[in-house]
């Protein structure tokens, strides 16, 4: 987003402010902060990846998911790289 352009979205629990930086707060506590520096995202709290029942399709390079291993049905953290899902937590 262009520097100097601002918009605010509010609901009962979340407040999002878009501008030079993006700040997301939950119940008045900052939960996420992203800079507009090219390719940089900074998370100042916990990132929770909700487990899925299967891999997303179509997959895109760099996706990270929690999903079951198709061979064992045990959940793992996976990243899609070079055309294949690669387990990160082995």
Secondary structure, DSSP 8 states (H G I E B T S, - for coil): --TT--EEEE-SSEEEEESSSEEEEETTEEEEEE--STT--B--S-------SS--SS--TT-EEEEE-TTT--EEEEEEETTEEEES--
